[in-house]
Amino acid sequence: MLTKRIIPCLDIIKRRVTKGVRFLNNIDLGDPVEMAVRYSEGGCDELVVYDITASAEGRPIDIGMVREVARAVRIPFAVGGGISTLGDMSRVLLAGAEKISVNSLAVKNPEIISGGAKAFGSQCIVLGMDPAATPDTARCPSGYEVTTRGFRERTGLDAVAWAKRAEELGAGEIVVNSVDADGTRAGFELTITRLIAEAVSVPVVASGGAGCAAHLRDAFNLAHADAAIVAGILHTGEITLRQIKDELHAEGIPVRMTW
């Protein structure tokens, strides 16, 4: 049986880890390389590093920071933000990342998914999406609409339809980051995560809303997620990766135990 992955997420602004609620009111939480090392040594399965202002500022990803993280950790990590061309993808991979996450860019230019998959392999291409609940089921039959630019723009795209299209284009993994749950610590948005997990055959990662180990259990058992992203509760020290994995293991959920 495949183990369920637990993935700390480092949202970066000006080389500092930050966290907000629904993409707003971000606070400084520390140095990204130091935190990456702590999580790598603490038993996480992968990392995600998002340069969350790069695209909005029209600048490329901070390759120097990617190299520093790659030198410091011994686990796979994905990078997102400020990636707009195949050349950007190549630089990120050469700097030491294993995966590239595309989000807003993929909505505007879906061919970046197919181009990246062809050039580097589907296993390297992650579709990140920020779905939000919508009453407009005429446009979005699933009840969830894809947003971009940190929830600043609604696209009219149905989240489930977009996930299926991304898989067809070659995305090897899909991260479902609920706008409504992001940073709330009230639990993952299970409905849209489950809908997407049931609609595609590639791994689906639940993101947004983790507040305790029970929330990850629900993402795995009820929403059929293959992995879960955790941020705020780890960054502030309210819980450790070991505590999360111990609780999940005790409930029979397969996780990688390194102690």
N, C-alpha and C positions, 0 to 999 in steps of 0.2 A: 504494500500500500504506500502511495506517495505521501510524504510528510507535508504538512501544512506549513507554509513559510510565514515568518513574522519579519516585517521590513520597517525599520525606523526610517522616517522621512526627514531630511534636513532642507527646510526652505531657507534660501539664502538671499539676503539683501546686503550689498556692499561687504561681502565676505564675512557676514555674521549670520548665525542661525536665528530665525525669527519665527514667531507663531502668532496667528490672529484667530478671530472667529468669523467665519463666512468671508474670509479674505480681507477683513478690516481690523483696525486697531492692533497692528502687529507690535510685539515687544521683543527686545533683544534678549537672546538666551545663551549666547556663547560662541566660541570658535568652532567652525565646522570640522576642521581636521581633528581637533582634540575630541570632539563628540563622536566623530566617525571611529576613532581608535577605541573609545570606550565601548561603543556598541559592538564593534567587531570582536573585541576581547570578551564582551559580556554575553555572547551567544546568539546574536542575530544571524539570520540566514542570508540576507542581502541588505543593501542600503539604497536609498533613492536620494539624489542630490538635485534640487531644483533651484536654478538661478531665477527667482520668480519675477524679477523686474527687467531682465535682459530683453525680452521680446518687446515689452511696452516702451523701453528706452531705445529700441532700435539698435542694439549692440549685440555682438556675439557672446557666446558663453565664455566665462572666465576659464580659459584652458589651464592657466597656471594653477588655479585652485583644484581642478580635476586631477592634474598631475600630483599635487600634494596629497590628495586623498588616496590616489592609487598607490603611492609609495608607502602610505601609512597603514593600509588595511590589507587583509588576506582573504577577503570575501568578495563576491561579485557586487557591483553596484551599477545603477542606472543614472543617467544624467539627462536633465531636461532644462529648457529655457534658452532662448537665443540661438536655436538651431534652425536654420532656414534653407540649407542646401546640403547636397550629398558631400560636399567638401567639409562642411561643418561636422557632419556625422563622422567622416573619416578622421578628422582631427581629434574628436572626442574619444573614439575607439583607440587611436594611436596613443592618446594620453593615458590610457589604462582602464577606461570604463568598459563594461561588458555589454551594456544596453543603452539605447538612445530612446528617450521619450519625446513624442511629438503630440501636440495638443491643438492649440489654435491654428498653427501652421497647416496641420493636416486637414482641417475643415476648409481652409481657403485653397489648399493645393493638395488634394488627396493623392496625387501622383508621387508625393514625397514618400508615402508609405511603400508603394510598389517599387519605386526606384531604390529606396533603402533596402528593402527585402531582397531585391535582385542583386544589389552590390555587396551586401554584407551578411545576408541570411535573415530569414524571418525571426530567428531567435534573438536577434539584436534589436528588433523594432517593436517598441511598446507604444500603443495608443493610450494616451491619457485623455480622459474626458471629464467634464464638469457638468453633470446633468442636474437640472432643477425641476421640481414638480410644476406642472402646468395644467390648468383646466381646459386648455385648448386641445382636446383630443381629436378634433377634426384634422389638425395639422400633425399632432403627435399622438398617435393611437395608444402608445404605451402609457401616456400621462406624464412623460418626462421629456424635457427639451434640452438639447445640448447648448451650453453657453460657452463663450470664449472670453479671452482677455480678463481673466479673473472675475467672471460673472458680470462683466460690464456690458457684454453684448449677447443678446439672444439670437439664435441662428435660425429657428424654425425647423431644425433637424430633429427627428425623433431619435431618442437615445438608443433604442434597441436596433432600429434600422441602421443607424450609423455604426454601431458595433459590428453588425453583420457585414456591412460594406467594408469596414476596415479589415476584417478577417479575410474577405475575398481579395483585398488588395495585397495582403501579405503580412499584416500585423501578427506578431507571434504571442502577444499578451495584451490584455486590456485592463487598465486601471480605472475603476469607477469611483470618482471622487465626488461625493454628493455635496452640492452647494448648500443644501438645506441643513445638512448635518455637520459640515466642516467646523471643527474647533469647538463643538458644543459639548463633547464628552457624554452625550446622551445615547450613544450607540450608533452603529452604522445604519445607513438607509437600506434596509434589507430587501425591500420590494424591487427596486430597480437593479440592485446587485443580482438578485435571483433571476429576474427576467433576462438579463444579459447572459448570465452563466448558463441558462437553459437554452439560449438562442445561438451560442457559439461553441466551438469545440476547442478553442485555445484557452489557456489559463486566464482566469479573471481574478483581479485583486480588489478587495474591498478597501475603500479609503474614505476618511472623514467621519469623525464622531466617536472614536475609541475612547472609552473612559475607564474600562476595567477589563479583566480577562474574560468575563462573561460575555462581553460584547463581541470579542473575537470568536468565542464558542458559537454564538448565534450566527455570525457571518459564515462560519465553516459549516455548521449543521443545518441551518435554515435557509441560507442564501446560496449555499454550494460554492462559496469562494474557495479558490486554491491558495490564496495568500491574503494577508491583511496588513495594511500600513498603519503604523502607530507613531504618534509624534508628541503632542503636548504632555501627556502623562509620563512619558519617559524623560523628556527634556527637563521637567521640573523635579524629577526624582520621586514622584508619588508612588511609582511602582517600577520594578526592574524587569528586564527581559527574563531573568531566571524565574521570578515569581509568576510571570504570565505563563511561561512554558510549564512550570510545575503544576499550575492549576489546570491547564489544558490537558496535560498528560494524565492527571488524576481522573479526568472525566473521559478518558479513552480516546482523546483526539491525538492522532499521530503527529508529533513534532520532533524535531531533531534535538536531542539532549546531548550536550557536550561536557557534562560534569558527572 
